[in-house]
Amino acid sequence: MPLVGGISTGSAFAAQPEHRGGPQHHGGADLGPNVLVFDPSMGDAAIQARLDAVFATQQSNQFGTERYALAFKPGTYHVDVNVGFYTHVLGLGDSPDDVVINGHVTVDAQWLDGNGTQNFWRAAENLSIAPPDGLERWAVAQAGPMRRVHVKGDMTLWPSPPGNQWSSGGFLADSVVDGQVESGSQQQWLSRNDTFGSWTGSNWNMVFVGTQGAPAQSFPTPPFTTVDRTPTVREKPFLTVDRHGAYHVFVPALRGDSTGTTWAHGPARGHSIPLSDFHVATPGESAADLNRALAGGRHLLFTPGVYPLSAPLKVDRPGTVVLGLGLATLRATHGNSLVEVADVGGATVAGVLLEAASAHSPLLLRVGHGRSRVRHAADPTALFDVYARIGGALSGGAGVSVQVDSNDVICDNLWLWRADHGLDGSVGWSVNPADTGFLVNGDHVTAYALAVEHYQKYEVVWNGNHGRTYFFQNEHPYDVPTQSAWVHGGTNGYAAYKVGDAVTDHHAWGLGSYCFFDLEANIYTDRAYEVPDTPGVVFTDLMTVCLNDAAGGGILHCINSSGDPVENGFGTYNMKRYANGVATV
């Protein structure tokens, strides 16, 4: 994440909320003690007390192990929901308007003196928010998505006073904001398949895809990149409860050439899977336990918690749903991968944080196994809100975080992070080594909201043809010790986004790559983007930013050998933007 005002390590947290009566049983399902399910009959005061207790624990708990899902049954509530780390707020209705919060669902940044650039790992989805003062605040950084939400008023994307400092890297999908969205100090943002009354504000990189009410294309002044229609996408599956108390997971249908939300004109298209068809996982289960369930034809629902795994989960059946609640965290403890999806159609991996917890895992998540000629265009596998973390909470290393070998895969909101800060002993050039965040070998792969940060070699390598990226956010590694430690051949550093030399067709829109070399070692990278010189490879609206003051270094070229440098001595926000329309070599 772009850093403003120094690095802070958050580890303190308040006392645990009290859980009376052990695990919660809902319609025959044991969702564990950290899924708090509310219904209006409980009373607003009692619900507010539980919400406040969770927030007291999670407000600054950046690298803790506590995880929570706050689930609201259909009805109306007069409460305020402050959303801290590892907190997942969800409505359980068929439509967002089935759950009405007459109050706020807020992410703010007063725990860090008004600096929202570390407001990671939280989410809200499938509810309606009616703030009494007409203003919803969602001041997030990476891994803070809002999905399938109806904001009955205005929405602001930056922290409140005192402070009003930066926020950094949000994602809004399948949502309606009746009033105006104000970006404020939000640095970069992707809105996909939304509907706005209006939008005001810009900073570095604001991208709109299939969004009604989006501002017109105007990059670089202001830096709006607007793509009228979303070519192909399906929305993230979500948990519902029916009037009999039975739980289901709804899987939205694939859409092509779309604008606006799935629910604007009635119920969304898709299919519902009863929770009885899922294995409801709880922390402490082994990879063998979970794989037995998958091999037996079950889907997986991870309840909130941390899951140490010594072997990968094998998703071999088409249409399998692997869904996490409360930022469920899978840890690779024995140099293993964590999730391996076969070359099948229609699978889903959603709402999980993948973490390296041993010295070296070759990869953490893979879709497919080697190049394939099989197409899945009619029923693609999809990754939603999938995050990787190398370092930060504990030391560990991984070669590749996410590798996509299958064709037609959709990636919707990925943040792949080699940690630049964290608990003591968890971060350092040789402490949390990681080569590449995102490696694509498959064809016709589409990424919406791809954030990849601080990896030590090429951060994105895209070898497949017909790839598409809508919004890319990147930072080079902060902690390069010397230039000689970060060279290959005669090249300084590594490009953030490399398109393979054999690729003949690749398009990307709205890309930002930033550097902040924090050891004052005068580190340079030769280019931010490296692509083959061919007409079919088109990068539209891209930029570089140097956040260093003197003696830090910089980025010498934007794309290949084109574009002026951004480098030390120019201050925090010197940036270069390239090309209204197309920037190619």
C-alpha positions, -999 to 999 in steps of 0.1 A, spaced: 0 0 0 12 35 -7 28 47 26 21 82 40 35 93 73 56 63 83 50 27 92 31 16 122 29 -20 135 -5 -29 150 -8 -58 174 -27 -46 204 -63 -56 210 -90 -54 236 -105 -82 256 -124 -108 236 -161 -104 232 -181 -127 255 -197 -157 237 -225 -172 257 -235 -207 251 -206 -219 229 -210 -224 192 -239 -209 175 -263 -234 158 -283 -219 129 -308 -240 111 -289 -271 120 -256 -256 110 -228 -251 135 -212 -219 123 -188 -216 153 -185 -190 180 -172 -163 158 -202 -161 134 -225 -138 153 -260 -140 138 -285 -113 146 -322 -109 141 -344 -79 150 -360 -97 179 -328 -95 198 -332 -58 203 -310 -30 190 -293 -23 223 -281 -59 228 -270 -61 192 -251 -28 195 -232 -41 226 -220 -72 207 -210 -51 177 -190 -27 199 -173 -56 217 -161 -71 184 -148 -37 173 -130 -31 205 -111 -63 198 -105 -57 161 -101 -20 156 -63 -21 156 -57 -58 156 -38 -58 123 -18 -90 127 -39 -109 153 -55 -143 149 -91 -133 158 -117 -135 130 -154 -125 130 -184 -126 108 -214 -104 117 -245 -118 100 -278 -100 99 -310 -119 92 -336 -101 71 -352 -72 89 -345 -36 100 -318 -27 126 -310 7 143 -273 1 150 -239 14 140 -214 -12 127 -178 -2 130 -158 -26 109 -123 -35 122 -97 -59 110 -108 -94 100 -144 -84 103 -169 -95 77 -204 -79 78 -230 -97 58 -268 -96 52 -285 -129 49 -313 -119 26 -319 -127 -11 -317 -90 -19 -295 -62 -3 -328 -45 6 -339 -74 28 -315 -63 55 -317 -25 64 -291 -10 87 -306 24 99 -272 35 110 -236 34 97 -214 6 85 -181 24 89 -145 20 82 -125 49 96 -88 53 106 -86 70 140 -67 40 153 -38 53 131 -43 90 136 -66 93 106 -43 75 82 -63 48 63 -36 33 42 -34 2 65 -72 -5 67 -68 -40 53 -87 -73 56 -124 -65 62 -156 -66 41 -193 -58 39 -219 -73 16 -255 -79 8 -272 -52 29 -288 -18 27 -273 11 47 -295 41 56 -272 65 75 -292 90 96 -269 119 85 -270 107 49 -233 98 48 -217 64 46 -179 63 53 -158 34 39 -121 45 41 -103 13 32 -70 2 17 -64 -31 0 -85 -62 9 -115 -41 20 -142 -48 -5 -178 -38 -4 -202 -59 -25 -239 -60 -32 -247 -31 -10 -274 -4 -13 -263 29 2 -293 51 8 -275 84 8 -240 96 0 -207 77 4 -172 90 12 -140 70 7 -116 88 31 -112 91 69 -130 116 90 -114 144 110 -92 147 129 -66 135 104 -84 132 71 -53 114 58 -50 90 29 -69 58 22 -55 35 -4 -71 10 -28 -107 1 -26 -132 -21 -45 -169 -17 -49 -190 -41 -69 -226 -49 -77 -237 -20 -55 -259 11 -57 -252 45 -41 -283 66 -44 -264 99 -38 -228 110 -45 -196 91 -40 -168 114 -29 -133 99 -32 -115 125 -11 -80 113 -4 -86 78 -16 -56 71 -38 -70 45 -62 -102 26 -66 -121 2 -89 -159 4 -92 -174 -25 -112 -210 -30 -121 -223 -3 -98 -248 25 -101 -241 59 -87 -261 91 -84 -228 109 -91 -191 108 -84 -168 136 -73 -130 136 -67 -99 119 -80 -63 113 -70 -41 88 -87 -61 61 -105 -99 58 -105 -113 30 -127 -149 23 -136 -161 -8 -154 -197 -14 -163 -208 13 -138 -238 35 -143 -233 71 -133 -196 69 -136 -177 100 -147 -166 102 -183 -133 90 -195 -108 118 -188 -74 103 -179 -50 118 -170 -68 150 -159 -87 140 -139 -74 104 -138 -107 86 -146 -105 54 -167 -140 45 -178 -149 12 -195 -186 13 -204 -194 -25 -201 -180 -54 -182 -171 -81 -207 -176 -112 -186 -181 -117 -149 -201 -135 -123 -205 -122 -88 -192 -137 -56 -214 -164 -39 -231 -153 -7 -248 -169 23 -286 -166 27 -312 -178 52 -348 -186 42 -380 -181 63 -377 -216 78 -342 -208 91 -324 -230 65 -291 -217 51 -281 -217 15 -252 -203 -6 -264 -185 -37 -241 -186 -67 -248 -158 -92 -249 -166 -129 -223 -155 -155 -230 -122 -172 -216 -108 -204 -214 -73 -217 -231 -60 -186 -237 -27 -167 -251 -21 -133 -260 -46 -106 -274 -81 -108 -304 -72 -86 -316 -39 -101 -346 -54 -118 -355 -82 -93 -338 -113 -80 -304 -120 -94 -300 -150 -118 -281 -180 -105 -286 -211 -84 -288 -218 -47 -269 -246 -29 -283 -258 5 -258 -255 33 -264 -292 39 -243 -298 7 -213 -280 24 -188 -292 48 -187 -265 74 -151 -263 84 -138 -251 118 -102 -243 129 -83 -274 139 -94 -296 110 -66 -310 89 -61 -309 52 -69 -346 52 -103 -339 69 -111 -312 44 -100 -332 14 -122 -362 24 -151 -338 23 -141 -325 -11 -136 -360 -25 -170 -369 -12 -186 -343 -33 -191 -316 -7 -185 -279 -10 -165 -261 17 -176 -232 40 -148 -220 62 -160 -204 95 -138 -176 108 -104 -186 121 -69 -196 112 -63 -230 96 -28 -244 97 -25 -269 67 3 -292 59 -10 -302 25 -31 -286 -2 -68 -287 -6 -77 -305 -38 -107 -290 -57 -113 -315 -85 -150 -313 -91 -166 -288 -115 -188 -263 -98 -172 -267 -63 -176 -237 -40 -149 -229 -14 -162 -199 6 -146 -182 36 -164 -162 62 -146 -137 84 -114 -136 64 -107 -173 71 -70 -177 69 -52 -208 55 -16 -212 65 10 -233 47 30 -249 74 52 -275 56 64 -258 24 31 -269 7 6 -252 -15 -28 -243 0 -54 -247 -27 -51 -266 -60 -80 -264 -84 -81 -288 -112 -87 -278 -149 -124 -277 -144 -152 -253 -150 -174 -234 -126 -153 -237 -94 -152 -209 -69 -126 -199 -43 -137 -168 -23 -131 -149 8 -98 -165 20 -64 -152 31 -35 -175 21 -5 -172 42 31 -186 40 40 -201 74 71 -220 64 104 -211 48 94 -218 12 62 -229 -5 67 -231 -43 32 -216 -47 1 -210 -26 -28 -213 -50 -30 -228 -84 -59 -232 -109 -51 -259 -135 -19 -278 -138 1 -268 -169 -11 -253 -201 -44 -266 -214 -64 -265 -246 -97 -269 -227 -119 -238 -228 -143 -229 -200 -158 -197 -214 -194 -208 -207 -187 -218 -171 -154 -202 -159 -137 -208 -126 -135 -177 -105 -115 -163 -76 -131 -136 -54 -115 -117 -26 -85 -140 -25 -55 -125 -6 -20 -137 -1 3 -127 27 41 -134 29 54 -121 62 36 -96 84 21 -119 110 49 -144 109 80 -151 88 77 -173 57 84 -175 20 67 -185 -12 78 -186 -48 45 -177 -65 14 -167 -46 -13 -173 -73 -7 -193 -105 -34 -196 -132 -29 -223 -158 -65 -229 -168 -82 -209 -195 -111 -184 -190 -105 -179 -153 -120 -147 -137 -101 -131 -109 -121 -105 -90 -103 -85 -63 -70 -100 -55 -44 -85 -31 -12 -104 -31 12 -89 -6 48 -95 4 46 -76 37 64 -43 40 56 -41 77 44 -63 105 52 -80 138 89 -81 149 109 -107 131 84 -112 103 97 -88 76 131 -85 59 147 -90 25 157 -126 35 130 -131 62 99 -131 40 112 -139 5 88 -141 -24 95 -140 -61 62 -134 -80 27 -126 -69 6 -135 -100 16 -159 -127 -8 -164 -156 -2 -192 -182 -38 -197 -192 -55 -179 -221 -86 -156 -219 -79 -149 -182 -96 -117 -168 -86 -98 -137 -106 -70 -121 -89 -52 -92 -55 -68 -92 -31 -55 -65 3 -71 -62 30 -55 -39 66 -58 -29 76 -90 -45 113 -94 -53 112 -104 -89 86 -98 -116 55 -91 -95 31 -101 -123 41 -124 -152 14 -129 -178 23 -156 -204 -12 -164 -216 -29 -148 -246 -60 -127 -247 -56 -116 -211 -75 -86 -197 -68 -65 -166 -91 -38 -153 -72 -18 -126 -38 -27 -114 -21 -14 -83 15 -21 -74 44 -12 -52 80 -23 -57 97 -38 -27 105 -12 -1 134 -31 15 159 -36 -14 193 -35 5 216 -26 -24 212 -22 -62 234 -52 -67 209 -73 -48 181 -63 -72 194 -67 -108 190 -94 -135 213 -94 -165 220 -57 -173 186 -46 -159 181 -27 -127 153 -43 -107 122 -60 -122 92 -46 -139 60 -48 -118 40 -62 -147 56 -83 -174 37 -96 -205 55 -126 -219 76 -122 -250 55 -147 -270 21 -130 -262 4 -114 -292 -28 -102 -275 -32 -85 -241 -51 -54 -230 -49 -36 -196 -67 -5 -184 -59 18 -154 -25 7 -140 -4 24 -113 30 13 -101 48 31 -73 82 29 -56 93 37 -21 127 24 -13 130 30 24 167 22 31 181 53 14 203 31 -8 196 49 -41 177 20 -57 164 21 -92 142 0 -114 145 4 -151 108 2 -159 74 -4 -144 58 -23 -172 76 -46 -197 57 -58 -228 64 -72 -262 65 -47 -291 34 -59 -309 1 -41 -319 -20 -66 -300 -5 -57 -266 -23 -25 -255 -19 -7 -222 -44 21 -216 -40 48 -189 -9 39 -169 12 58 -144 42 57 -122 48 74 -88 79 79 -67 72 83 -30 109 88 -21 126 119 -10 164 123 -17 187 93 -18 159 68 -23 160 60 -60 131 58 -85 117 43 -117 135 53 -148 109 45 -175 72 38 -174 68 11 -201 98 -6 -217 121 23 -225 94 50 -229 83 76 -203 102 100 -182 117 90 -148 101 95 -114 129 96 -89 143 109 -56 143 145 -47 109 152 -62 89 146 -31 62 122 -21 37 128 -49 57 133 -81 39 112 -107 38 107 -144 7 96 -163 9 83 -198 -16 84 -226 -52 93 -228 -62 63 -249 -33 40 -256 2 37 -244 22 11 -263 58 6 -273 
